[in-house]
Amino acid sequence: MIVVLLDSSVLTSAAYDEHRHVLRLTFTSGDVYEYEDIPDYLFAVLIRSDSAGSVFNEAIRPNFKGKLIESGCRE
């Protein structure tokens, strides 16, 4: 899995499994979501963008269903 730290007000990191095409995003809230069937090029666009949050909001969120795998809420 490739892990990249992001300089974003929305996302702190992106991890991508190029064999399974699974994208794992860690949000500034601490929530971690996984997105399946993400093409390689979209991961490349995300990590090279000046605004990872915009790429997420425009290309990932409306087109891929995310699964919460870890909540940032700590009790």
N, CA, C and O of each residue as an XYZ file, in Angstrom:
300
protein
N       0.854     -1.178      0.000
C       0.000      0.000      0.000
C       0.898      1.239      0.000
O       1.841      1.342      0.785
N       0.589      2.157     -0.881
C       1.310      3.427     -0.972
C       0.619      4.424     -0.053
O      -0.595      4.602     -0.146
N       1.366      5.077      0.831
C       0.805      6.064      1.755
C       1.445      7.417      1.493
O       2.667      7.535      1.406
N       0.592      8.446      1.368
C       1.061      9.797      1.099
C       0.408     10.745      2.094
O      -0.812     10.754      2.251
N       1.239     11.548      2.768
C       0.708     12.595      3.641
C       0.288     13.768      2.777
O       0.975     14.129      1.821
N      -0.847     14.360      3.121
C      -1.397     15.447      2.319
C      -1.424     16.747      3.100
O      -1.679     16.753      4.305
N      -1.162     17.841      2.414
C      -1.258     19.168      2.997
C      -2.615     19.732      2.580
O      -2.728     20.426      1.570
N      -3.646     19.422      3.379
C      -5.016     19.746      3.015
C      -5.807     20.111      4.266
O      -5.518     19.627      5.360
N      -6.800     20.964      4.094
C      -7.671     21.304      5.224
C      -8.737     20.234      5.436
O      -9.462     20.272      6.430
N      -8.838     19.278      4.509
C      -9.851     18.222      4.580
C      -9.236     16.859      4.870
O      -9.783     16.084      5.655
N      -8.104     16.563      4.243
C      -7.486     15.235      4.317
C      -6.077     15.314      4.898
O      -5.325     16.245      4.611
N      -5.731     14.321      5.720
C      -4.367     14.268      6.254
C      -3.499     13.261      5.511
O      -2.284     13.438      5.415
N      -4.121     12.196      4.982
C      -3.338     11.218      4.236
C      -4.215     10.428      3.281
O      -5.434     10.351      3.429
N      -3.546      9.843      2.295
C      -4.193      8.958      1.335
C      -3.323      7.720      1.193
O      -2.106      7.821      1.039
N      -3.943      6.565      1.246
C      -3.234      5.302      1.057
C      -3.938      4.550     -0.064
O      -5.167      4.520     -0.127
N      -3.159      3.950     -0.938
C      -3.736      3.291     -2.111
C      -3.139      1.906     -2.292
O      -1.921      1.734     -2.322
N      -4.024      0.921     -2.411
C      -3.614     -0.442     -2.728
C      -3.805     -0.624     -4.231
O      -4.927     -0.794     -4.708
N      -2.714     -0.587     -4.960
C      -2.791     -0.622     -6.416
C      -3.237     -1.973     -6.972
O      -3.658     -2.054     -8.126
N      -3.153     -3.016     -6.182
C      -3.590     -4.334     -6.644
C      -5.092     -4.514     -6.457
O      -5.758     -5.128     -7.291
N      -5.623     -3.977     -5.361
C      -7.062     -4.089     -5.068
C      -7.834     -2.851     -5.496
O      -9.065     -2.863     -5.484
N      -7.137     -1.779     -5.875
C      -7.754     -0.503     -6.277
C      -8.622      0.064     -5.152
O      -9.739      0.532     -5.371
N      -8.066      0.003     -3.946
C      -8.746      0.525     -2.760
C      -7.993      1.760     -2.279
O      -6.775      1.742     -2.101
N      -8.755      2.831     -2.073
C      -8.216      4.079     -1.571
C      -8.674      4.265     -0.135
O      -9.867      4.181      0.158
N      -7.731      4.516      0.755
C      -8.046      4.776      2.166
C      -7.681      6.225      2.455
O      -6.526      6.628      2.323
N      -8.678      6.997      2.848
C      -8.473      8.408      3.143
C      -8.651      8.676      4.624
O      -9.618      8.229      5.240
N      -7.703      9.414      5.190
C      -7.806      9.865      6.571
C      -8.128     11.351      6.532
O      -7.407     12.149      5.934
N      -9.230     11.698      7.185
C      -9.706     13.078      7.201
C      -9.165     13.811      8.422
O      -8.728     13.187      9.388
N      -9.198     15.129      8.370
C      -8.693     15.925      9.491
C      -9.498     15.670     10.764
O      -9.005     15.923     11.863
N     -10.718     15.179     10.634
C     -11.553     14.825     11.792
C     -11.045     13.562     12.483
O     -11.430     13.268     13.615
N     -10.174     12.813     11.792
C      -9.686     11.542     12.298
C     -10.416     10.348     11.709
O      -9.974      9.210     11.868
N     -11.542     10.598     11.022
C     -12.271      9.508     10.372
C     -11.437      8.925      9.241
O     -10.727      9.647      8.542
N     -11.532      7.614      9.071
C     -10.837      6.919      7.989
C     -11.884      6.179      7.170
O     -12.667      5.390      7.698
N     -11.881      6.451      5.870
C     -12.813      5.820      4.944
C     -12.056      5.069      3.878
O     -10.953      5.456      3.494
N     -12.661      3.975      3.394
C     -12.124      3.243      2.259
C     -13.083      3.356      1.086
O     -14.303      3.314      1.244
N     -12.497      3.500     -0.092
C     -13.248      3.593     -1.341
C     -12.711      2.527     -2.280
O     -11.502      2.431     -2.491
N     -13.615      1.717     -2.850
C     -13.214      0.626     -3.743
C     -13.331      1.043     -5.204
O     -14.027      2.000     -5.542
N     -12.636      0.304     -6.056
C     -12.667      0.480     -7.514
C     -12.139      1.844     -7.955
O     -12.606      2.402     -8.948
N     -11.179      2.372     -7.225
C     -10.568      3.651     -7.581
C      -9.486      3.404     -8.631
O      -8.557      2.635     -8.384
N      -9.591      4.037     -9.790
C      -8.553      3.845    -10.811
C      -7.220      4.472    -10.391
O      -7.188      5.457     -9.653
N      -6.145      3.895    -10.868
C      -4.802      4.382    -10.536
C      -4.653      5.874    -10.823
O      -4.077      6.616    -10.028
N      -5.178      6.300    -11.970
C      -4.992      7.699    -12.363
C      -5.638      8.660    -11.370
O      -5.134      9.764    -11.162
N      -6.755      8.248    -10.750
C      -7.435      9.135     -9.821
C      -6.619      9.316     -8.538
O      -6.590     10.410     -7.974
N      -5.964      8.266     -8.082
C      -5.066      8.396     -6.942
C      -3.933      9.355     -7.285
O      -3.561     10.197     -6.468
N      -3.383      9.231     -8.496
C      -2.301     10.121     -8.923
C      -2.765     11.571     -8.962
O      -2.038     12.467     -8.533
N      -3.957     11.804     -9.467
C      -4.508     13.160     -9.510
C      -4.672     13.702     -8.097
O      -4.326     14.852     -7.826
N      -5.195     12.880     -7.199
C      -5.426     13.296     -5.812
C      -4.136     13.732     -5.128
O      -4.091     14.800     -4.517
N      -3.104     12.931     -5.223
C      -1.881     13.236     -4.464
C      -1.035     14.331     -5.115
O      -0.173     14.913     -4.456
N      -1.268     14.619     -6.398
C      -0.507     15.667     -7.080
C      -1.235     17.007     -7.111
O      -0.674     18.023     -7.523
N      -2.479     16.995     -6.676
C      -3.300     18.199     -6.763
C      -2.887     19.251     -5.731
O      -2.407     18.920     -4.646
N      -3.081     20.515     -6.087
C      -2.888     21.605     -5.127
C      -4.016     21.636     -4.107
O      -3.887     22.257     -3.052
N      -5.130     20.963     -4.422
C      -6.275     20.916     -3.509
C      -6.855     19.508     -3.490
O      -7.760     19.186     -4.258
N      -6.320     18.674     -2.599
C      -6.806     17.298     -2.471
C      -8.276     17.285     -2.069
O      -9.030     16.406     -2.487
N      -8.683     18.259     -1.258
C     -10.087     18.333     -0.842
C     -11.011     18.551     -2.022
O     -12.097     17.974     -2.076
N     -10.591     19.379     -2.970
C     -11.408     19.611     -4.167
C     -11.511     18.355     -5.015
O     -12.587     18.034     -5.520
N     -10.413     17.646     -5.175
C     -10.445     16.392     -5.937
C     -11.383     15.414     -5.256
O     -12.175     14.746     -5.922
N     -11.302     15.321     -3.934
C     -12.201     14.434     -3.211
C     -13.650     14.831     -3.442
O     -14.477     13.987     -3.786
N     -13.964     16.105     -3.258
C     -15.347     16.571     -3.362
C     -15.910     16.500     -4.779
O     -17.112     16.300     -4.954
N     -15.065     16.659     -5.783
C     -15.541     16.694     -7.165
C     -15.473     15.346     -7.877
O     -16.304     15.065     -8.740
N     -14.499     14.509     -7.528
C     -14.293     13.278     -8.294
C     -14.508     11.991     -7.506
O     -14.871     10.965     -8.082
N     -14.289     12.035     -6.202
C     -14.392     10.801     -5.424
C     -15.730     10.691     -4.710
O     -16.461      9.720     -4.908
N     -16.053     11.667     -3.892
C     -17.280     11.584     -3.090
C     -18.539     11.350     -3.928
O     -19.350     10.503     -3.553
N     -18.742     12.058     -5.047
C     -19.990     11.837     -5.792
C     -20.022     10.545     -6.619
O     -21.088     10.137     -7.079
N     -18.875      9.907     -6.810
C     -18.810      8.760     -7.714
C     -18.492      7.418     -7.067
O     -18.662      6.372     -7.694
N     -18.033      7.437     -5.824
C     -17.637      6.205     -5.152
C     -18.216      6.190     -3.737
O     -18.206      7.208     -3.045
N     -18.713      5.042     -3.318
C     -19.273      4.916     -1.984
C     -18.152      4.627     -0.989
O     -17.373      3.691     -1.165
N     -18.085      5.448      0.060
C     -17.074      5.256      1.091
C     -17.595      4.407      2.236
O     -18.782      4.433      2.561
N     -16.695      3.662      2.836
C     -17.027      2.834      3.987
C     -16.187      3.323      5.159
O     -14.957      3.324      5.094
N     -16.859      3.742      6.235
C     -16.153      4.190      7.432
C     -15.484      2.985      8.084
O     -16.149      2.017      8.453
N     -14.160      3.057      8.220
C     -13.457      1.942      8.856
C     -12.885      2.324     10.217
O     -12.522      1.458     11.012
N     -12.809      3.625     10.478
C     -12.338      4.086     11.795
C     -12.911      5.471     12.049
O     -12.785      6.372     11.220
N     -13.536      5.625     13.194
C     -14.115      6.921     13.548
C     -13.121      7.761     14.304
O     -12.397      7.263     15.166
N     -13.088      9.043     13.978
C     -12.200      9.958     14.665
C     -12.712     10.367     16.025
O     -11.972     10.943     16.822
N     -13.982     10.073     16.301
C     -14.571     10.416     17.594
C     -14.038      9.485     18.668
O     -14.172      8.265     18.582
N     -13.448     10.071     19.651
C     -12.912      9.274     20.778
C     -13.740      9.620     22.009
O     -13.939     10.792     22.332
N     -14.209      8.605     22.674
C     -14.996      8.836     23.892
C     -14.168      8.594     25.118
O     -14.662      8.739     26.236
